[in-house]
Amino acid sequence: MKISVDLSLYPLNENYVEPIRAFIAAISACEDIEVQCNRMSTQVFGEYDVVMDSIQRCLKDTFEQEGKFVLNSRIMNFDRS
């Protein structure tokens, strides 16, 4: 099943730009998914298991960094790309 996920990461500290860039770079490096970025969010498209596994891995790495983070997501059960 193809899905679309809209992600917005909010680092809750003064140094917020670099963690966002690192998260986008990590998710963009994942294979078998499509990633599109705009000023407000990052969209990820692909097969359900591949997309969700990629997000989980990248999010865990982000959350293990210093600081606190919030991730807002919208998951759609169709391909919006």
N, C-alpha and C positions, 0 to 999 in steps of 0.2 A: 504494500500500500504506500503510495506517495503521500508525503506531508509537506507542509510549509510551516516554518516556525519564525516568529518575529521576536527578536531578543533586544532588550535594552539593559545594559549593565551600568550600575551606579556605584562607583567606589565612594565610600563615606569618609573621605579624608582629603587633605589639601592637594595631594599629588594624585589627581584623578585621570589625567590624560594618558599617562604611560600604561597603567593597568588596562584601560580600554583598548589601546593600540595592541597590547600584548595578547589580549583575549581575541581580538579580531584576527591577528596574525595566526594564532594557534588554530582557530576554527577554519580559517581559510586554507591552512595547510593540510587539513583532513582530506582523505581521498573519497571519491564517490559521492560527494555532495556538492551542491552549488551554493555559493555564498554571494550575496549582494548587500552592499552597505549604502546607507544614506546618512543624512545628518542626525536623524533621530533614532535609528535602530539598525540592526543587522538581520537580514533575512537568510534563512537556511532552507534549502529545498533538497529533497531526495527520498529514498526509501526510509520508512519509519525507523527500523532498527539501526540503520547506519547513522541517520541524523541524530537520534536520541543518544546513541553511544558516543558520538563525537561531542555533542554538547556536554554530556556527563563528564567525559575525560577533561575537556578544556575548562569546564566550570570548577572541577575539583582542584585543578592546578591553580586557578585564579584564587579560589577561596583559601588555599594554603599559603598565599602570600600574606605579607603583613597588612593589616588593616581590615576593615569591615566592608562588605559588598552587598548590594541588593541586585537581583536579576529579575526583571519583569519579562514574562513571555506570553505569547499567544500561539497556540498550536492549532493548526487547521488540518483536517483530514482530506485535503485535496492539494494539488500542486498549483500554487498561485504564480509560479514563474512564467 
